[in-house]
Amino acid sequence: MDLNGAGTVVTGASGGIGDALVRRFHAAGAKVVASDVNNEGISALAAELNAIRPNSVLAVTADVSTEDGNRELVSVARHFLESDDGPGIDLFFANAGVGGGTLLESTTESQWDLAFDVNIHAHRWAMKHLIEDWLARGRGYFCSTASAAGLLSQIGSGPYSVTKHAAVAFAEWVSITYGDRGVKVSCLCPQGVNTNMLRQSDDSGFAGATNVVRAAGVVLEPSDVADVVARAIADERFLILPHPEVADYEQRKAADRERWLAGMRKLQARVFGSR
């Protein structure tokens, strides 16, 4: 896919990976809708980039934890990005995500609900309102941010691990179901990235989770991840691994799952003790 001139949407764009994706896509010549529940961050981002190229970025405040929020976002984005060949959403990047939650006995139902709504249902709702137009056009590109936790697991947080697995599974299913009808799919699965989510985990009930991530590999900057994403989209690759070692971890897991699980239990015990 050529990002130059492409109509793109990025959710969770007020900071971190989302902010970096908007900047990278914009630098490549895309017209971008930057969406987030936080209006302040995306408004400042849009103003900065529109000063470089007028009317190239639209900030849209949207709560993607609801179907209505996704429906409205798709509708507004279509209008802003429309082009001569129809509704103009060429690329939708479902990047918004939440952490939160720890053990079964301490995680609230609202934390579970929010994780499912943002980390997986938002992807499904967005695609529900994108797919008919994309099939009619014979093209469209859906990208989602999952996590290495979606391929492996996340020590400490049940909601995060479970919903990120679901995000990977949904992306795979969309690719299988619609890939021969013009819909391309990519799924971003990084390890540690220097974002608010990583930093805020230091204040959570499982502060050691940050140490697990940092021990597993290099903590990348969001701009580094965005560069990897842009190259992967250009190549139309499904799995985007800014930390390439994740592919090796996944192979080890598949080759000997019992050994992998035993190793993960040992790692959890070292980090968190007997809790």
C-alpha positions as CSV (number, residue, x, y, z in Angstrom):
1,M,0.0,0.0,0.0
2,D,1.2,3.5,-0.9
3,L,0.5,5.9,2.0
4,N,1.0,9.0,-0.2
5,G,-2.5,10.4,-0.7
6,A,-4.2,7.6,1.3
7,G,-7.1,8.4,3.6
8,T,-6.2,7.1,7.0
9,V,-7.7,6.9,10.5
10,V,-5.8,6.3,13.7
11,T,-7.4,5.7,17.0
12,G,-5.7,6.3,20.4
13,A,-3.8,9.1,18.7
14,S,-3.3,11.6,21.6
15,G,0.1,10.1,22.5
16,G,2.4,7.2,22.3
17,I,2.2,4.9,19.3
18,G,-0.9,6.5,18.0
19,D,0.6,10.0,17.9
20,A,3.7,8.6,16.2
21,L,1.6,6.7,13.6
22,V,-0.3,9.9,12.7
23,R,3.0,11.8,12.3
24,R,4.6,9.0,10.2
25,F,1.6,8.6,7.9
26,H,1.3,12.3,7.5
27,A,5.0,12.6,6.6
28,A,4.4,9.9,3.9
29,G,1.7,12.1,2.3
30,A,-1.5,10.6,3.9
31,K,-4.5,12.6,4.9
32,V,-5.3,11.6,8.5
33,V,-8.1,11.5,10.9
34,A,-6.6,11.4,14.4
35,S,-9.0,10.1,17.0
36,D,-9.0,9.7,20.7
37,V,-11.2,10.1,23.8
38,N,-8.8,12.9,24.8
39,N,-9.5,15.9,22.7
40,E,-6.7,18.0,23.9
41,G,-3.9,15.8,22.6
42,I,-5.3,15.2,19.2
43,S,-6.3,18.9,18.7
44,A,-2.8,20.0,19.4
45,L,-1.4,17.3,17.0
46,A,-3.8,18.3,14.2
47,A,-3.0,22.0,14.6
48,E,0.7,21.2,14.4
49,L,0.5,19.1,11.3
50,N,-2.1,21.3,9.5
51,A,0.4,24.1,9.8
52,I,2.7,22.0,7.7
53,R,0.0,20.9,5.2
54,P,-3.3,22.7,5.5
55,N,-6.5,20.5,5.9
56,S,-4.5,17.3,6.0
57,V,-5.4,16.2,9.6
58,L,-8.8,16.2,11.4
59,A,-9.0,15.6,15.1
60,V,-12.1,13.6,16.0
61,T,-13.0,13.0,19.7
62,A,-14.5,9.5,19.9
63,D,-15.1,6.9,22.5
64,V,-14.3,3.6,20.8
65,S,-15.4,1.6,23.8
66,T,-18.9,1.8,22.3
67,E,-20.4,0.8,19.0
68,D,-21.9,4.3,18.6
69,G,-18.5,5.9,19.1
70,N,-17.0,3.7,16.3
71,R,-20.0,4.3,14.0
72,E,-19.7,8.0,14.4
73,L,-16.0,8.0,13.9
74,V,-16.2,6.0,10.6
75,S,-19.0,8.4,9.4
76,V,-17.1,11.6,10.1
77,A,-13.8,10.1,8.7
78,R,-15.5,9.1,5.5
79,H,-16.8,12.6,5.0
80,F,-13.4,14.2,5.6
81,L,-11.5,11.7,3.6
82,E,-13.9,11.2,0.7
83,S,-12.3,11.2,-2.7
84,D,-13.3,10.9,-6.4
85,D,-13.6,7.1,-6.2
86,G,-15.9,7.1,-3.2
87,P,-15.7,7.0,0.6
88,G,-12.1,7.8,1.4
89,I,-11.0,5.5,4.3
90,D,-8.2,3.6,2.7
91,L,-6.6,2.5,6.0
92,F,-8.1,2.2,9.4
93,F,-5.7,1.7,12.3
94,A,-7.4,0.5,15.4
95,N,-4.6,1.5,17.8
96,A,-6.5,2.5,21.0
97,G,-5.9,0.2,23.9
98,V,-6.1,0.0,27.7
99,G,-4.2,-1.9,30.4
100,G,-5.5,-2.3,33.9
101,G,-6.6,-5.4,35.9
102,T,-4.4,-7.9,37.5
103,L,-5.5,-11.2,39.2
104,L,-8.9,-12.8,39.0
105,E,-9.6,-12.2,42.6
106,S,-8.7,-8.5,42.4
107,T,-9.8,-7.3,39.0
108,T,-13.2,-5.7,38.8
109,E,-15.9,-6.6,36.3
110,S,-15.7,-3.0,35.0
111,Q,-12.0,-3.5,34.3
112,W,-12.7,-6.7,32.4
113,D,-15.5,-4.9,30.4
114,L,-13.4,-1.9,29.5
115,A,-10.5,-4.2,28.3
116,F,-12.8,-6.2,26.1
117,D,-14.6,-3.1,24.8
118,V,-11.5,-1.1,23.8
119,N,-9.0,-3.9,23.0
120,I,-11.2,-6.1,20.9
121,H,-14.8,-5.0,20.5
122,A,-13.7,-1.6,19.1
123,H,-11.9,-3.5,16.3
124,R,-15.0,-5.5,15.6
125,W,-17.3,-2.5,15.7
126,A,-15.0,-0.5,13.4
127,M,-14.9,-3.3,10.8
128,K,-18.6,-3.8,11.0
129,H,-19.1,-0.2,9.7
130,L,-16.2,-0.3,7.3
131,I,-16.6,-3.7,5.5
132,E,-19.5,-3.0,3.2
133,D,-17.8,0.0,1.6
134,W,-14.5,-1.8,1.3
135,L,-16.0,-4.8,-0.3
136,A,-17.9,-2.6,-2.8
137,R,-14.7,-0.7,-3.6
138,G,-12.7,-4.0,-3.7
139,R,-10.0,-2.6,-1.4
140,G,-9.4,-1.5,2.1
141,Y,-6.7,-1.9,4.8
142,F,-7.4,-2.8,8.5
143,C,-4.5,-2.5,11.0
144,S,-4.7,-3.2,14.7
145,T,-2.4,-2.8,17.6
146,A,-2.3,-6.0,19.7
147,S,0.8,-6.8,21.6
148,A,3.5,-9.5,22.0
149,A,1.2,-10.5,24.8
150,G,-1.3,-11.5,22.2
151,L,1.1,-14.0,20.8
152,L,2.7,-15.1,24.0
153,S,1.1,-13.9,27.3
154,Q,1.3,-11.1,29.8
155,I,2.5,-11.9,33.3
156,G,0.4,-9.9,35.8
157,S,-2.6,-8.8,33.9
158,G,-5.4,-11.2,32.9
159,P,-7.6,-8.7,31.0
160,Y,-4.7,-7.4,28.9
161,S,-3.4,-10.8,28.0
162,V,-6.8,-12.3,27.2
163,T,-8.0,-9.3,25.1
164,K,-4.7,-9.0,23.2
165,H,-4.9,-12.6,22.2
166,A,-8.4,-11.9,21.0
167,A,-7.2,-8.9,19.0
168,V,-4.7,-11.1,17.1
169,A,-7.3,-13.8,16.5
170,F,-9.8,-11.2,15.1
171,A,-7.2,-9.8,12.8
172,E,-6.3,-13.3,11.5
173,W,-10.0,-14.1,11.0
174,V,-10.6,-10.9,9.0
175,S,-7.6,-11.6,6.8
176,I,-8.8,-15.2,6.2
177,T,-12.4,-14.2,5.5
178,Y,-11.9,-11.0,3.4
179,G,-8.3,-11.2,2.2
180,D,-9.2,-12.5,-1.3
181,R,-11.8,-9.8,-1.6
182,G,-9.4,-6.9,-1.5
183,V,-9.2,-6.3,2.3
184,K,-5.6,-6.2,3.6
185,V,-4.8,-6.8,7.3
186,S,-1.8,-6.1,9.5
187,C,-1.5,-6.7,13.2
188,L,1.1,-4.8,15.3
189,C,2.6,-6.9,18.2
190,P,5.3,-5.0,20.0
191,Q,7.0,-5.7,23.3
192,G,8.1,-2.7,25.4
193,V,7.4,0.7,24.0
194,N,8.1,4.0,25.8
195,T,4.4,5.0,26.3
196,N,2.2,6.2,29.1
197,M,0.8,2.7,29.4
198,L,4.2,1.2,30.1
199,R,5.2,4.0,32.5
200,Q,1.8,3.8,34.4
201,S,2.3,0.1,35.1
202,D,4.8,1.2,37.6
203,D,1.9,2.5,39.7
204,S,-0.2,-0.6,39.3
205,G,-0.7,-3.5,41.6
206,F,1.8,-5.4,39.5
207,A,4.6,-2.8,39.2
208,G,7.0,-5.6,38.5
209,A,5.4,-6.1,35.1
210,T,7.5,-3.2,33.8
211,N,10.6,-5.0,34.8
212,V,9.5,-8.1,33.0
213,V,9.0,-6.0,29.8
214,R,12.3,-4.3,30.1
215,A,14.1,-7.5,30.8
216,A,12.6,-9.1,27.7
217,G,14.1,-6.7,25.3
218,V,14.8,-3.2,24.2
219,V,12.2,-0.6,25.0
220,L,11.5,1.2,21.7
221,E,10.4,4.8,21.1
222,P,7.0,5.2,19.5
223,S,8.6,6.8,16.4
224,D,10.7,3.6,16.0
225,V,7.6,1.5,16.0
226,A,5.9,3.8,13.5
227,D,8.7,3.4,11.1
228,V,8.5,-0.3,11.3
229,V,4.7,-0.1,10.7
230,A,5.1,2.1,7.7
231,R,7.5,-0.4,6.1
232,A,5.2,-3.3,6.9
233,I,2.2,-1.6,5.4
234,A,4.2,-0.8,2.2
235,D,4.9,-4.6,2.0
236,E,1.4,-5.5,3.1
237,R,2.7,-7.9,5.8
238,F,0.3,-9.3,8.3
239,L,2.4,-9.6,11.4
240,I,4.3,-6.5,12.4
241,L,7.1,-7.2,15.0
242,P,9.1,-4.1,16.0
243,H,10.9,-6.6,18.4
244,P,11.9,-9.4,15.9
245,E,12.8,-11.7,18.8
246,V,9.1,-12.2,19.4
247,A,9.0,-14.5,16.4
248,D,11.6,-16.7,18.1
249,Y,9.6,-16.7,21.4
250,E,6.5,-17.7,19.5
251,Q,8.2,-20.6,17.8
252,R,9.6,-21.9,21.1
253,K,6.1,-21.7,22.6
254,A,4.6,-23.7,19.7
255,A,7.5,-26.2,19.7
256,D,7.2,-27.1,23.4
257,R,4.2,-25.5,25.2
258,E,4.7,-27.3,28.5
259,R,8.3,-26.2,28.8
260,W,7.3,-22.6,27.8
261,L,4.5,-22.5,30.4
262,A,6.9,-23.8,33.1
263,G,9.4,-21.1,32.2
264,M,6.7,-18.4,32.4
265,R,5.7,-19.7,35.8
266,K,9.3,-19.4,37.0
267,L,9.6,-15.9,35.6
268,Q,6.3,-14.9,37.4
269,A,7.6,-16.3,40.7
270,R,10.9,-14.4,40.4
271,V,9.1,-11.1,39.7
272,F,6.1,-11.4,41.9
273,G,6.9,-14.1,44.5
274,S,4.1,-16.4,45.5
275,R,1.2,-13.9,44.9
